[in-house]
Amino acid sequence: MKQPDDLPSLEQLEKDIRSLNERVAPKTTPSQNNVGMVMRMGAELLSGAFVGALLGWYLDKWLNTSPVLFIICFFFGSAGGFLTLMRTMKEAEALSNTEDNKKVG
Amino acid sequence: MAETNPVEQFEVKDLFSFPHVSGYNIAFTNASLCMGLVVLAIILFIGIGSQEKALVPGRFQSMVELVYQFMLNTVRENAGHEAVKYFPIIFTLFIFILFCNLMGNFPYSFAVTSHIIVTFAFAAFVFTGVTFIGFYKHGMHFFHFFVPKGLPGGIGGIILAGFMIVIEFFSYLARPISLSIRLAANMTAGHILLKIMASFVGVGLFGIFPFAFLLIFTGFELFVACLQAYIFALLCSLYLNDALNMH
């Protein structure tokens, strides 16, 4: 490819890109991540209970113990959902903490 | 005003029928057509974008490189360097879901990702793959993933560990369900809302308000389409991280 002589050198270009990235990037990415975090939580809570209920229902059908396993599995599944939710919250918290540090530093 | 049923848009219709193969209907449906168009669009997008290999990229090349770099960074940051060899499959899933979501916003098209069976197929594929990778890398040691750390000793600790293992197991099983429900529910809800709003536009002069809302919400729907594809890929890399590095 032909390059005119008055173009800046590659090193200069890379330096420019990096300094621009430093100025622009922190403003856009973390907020996107936070919206993503919030949207993840609802489904996680719901799916835990759903999986528990489904598994319990079919185990009951198989072992003829209705409704004992359904109830037990439903509670364990809900607890699992809460566990995932808690982890997501912790992640979000850690993320916002690093964000604050960036702003201060 | 035309009769509008907000869920009619999700109906799968046969376009070309074939004889059933051992009881299964293998007809070419509008969903198949839409997926085919999506694949075509992806090939065009990536193909044209990587045609010119300029050092300082033009507009099209820049778009493709941005998407690629963004996903590569996401995988690298969330799952480490070791996960980069699984990057092609995550990128493929991401770009396919992204284009399906965006394609669903075209008038008269079909939102493939609003069907839970489609998203569940993706999620189940990721789930089995990640579990397999975990067992391949750690062997039976992978079961330690379900045992939480920092439990008290004695008989109480053992009982608590039993409870925690069951809960961890359920939360692990819930992964593909939450992955698929999130994507399908978001797409379905958005499309139903758009359809209902659209049915209020034809009420006369005041139809301008639902029309304005529709305009704004279509933009929001495009944002959700991108975000949900990103979340899917992000969670894939997080699960991969769990399988590769455990905790």
Interface residues (C-beta under 8 A of the other chain):
Chain A: M1 L10 L13 Q32 V35 G36 M39 R40 G42 A43 E44 L46 S47 G48 F50 V51 G52 L55 C73 F76 G77 A79 G80 G81 L83 T84
Chain B: A54 L55 V56 V166 I167 E168 F169 F170 S171 Y172 L173 A174 I177 S178 I181 R182 A185 N186 L227 Q228 Y230 I231 L234 L235
